[in-house]
Amino acid sequence: SVQLEIAWRGLQLLRVGGVMCYSTCSLNPIEDEAVVAELLRRSSINGGEDRSVSLVPWPRNILGGLKRRPGVSTWRVADFEEDDEGEDVRIRWHSSWEEAEKVHMEHAVKSLWPQESNQNLCLDLCSRFLPHDQNTGGFFVALLKKEKELPSAKQTGMRKTKIAKEEEAN
């Protein structure tokens, strides 16, 4: 949620035609593609195909020797469950947000899970750099181009970000 708010604020500050690099040193799709997918969804009016932001392919002329893997459009979401004594911890997988809500998964928000619309978001244009491919750390990169002004929270049906609310109050 914090990453999403920071990235959204970055897009708000970016000039039309500019490109923002969203990058993490994580290979967890919940921190990577899920954030990018939500940014793209927020950039459209009421979930339509007409978006203010698009993904830009990795430029072939930049670090051409670096082995790039495409982003993913599906992933699994898990949390941890402790036994009553707090001694034994196990992973608990959730196939949907609704399922996670039923078992009271902490910090469950719908955007953590892959959406059907992910197939239309071209998340394969994101880049994953795996540590074993070139003896480096692993990292994720998405290049986001601001095609036009972002829609307002009212136009997208989304609530204003915490950062935007704080700015309005000042």
Secondary structure, DSSP 8 states (H G I E B T S, - for coil): -HHHHHHHHHHHHS-TT-EEEEEES---TTTTHHHHHHHHHHTBGGG-S-BSEEEE---TTSSTTS--EE--S---EEEEEE-TTS--EEEEEESSHHHHHHTT-TT--GGGS--GGGGGTTGGGSEEE-HHHHTS--EEEEEEEE-S----HHHHT----HHHHHHHH-
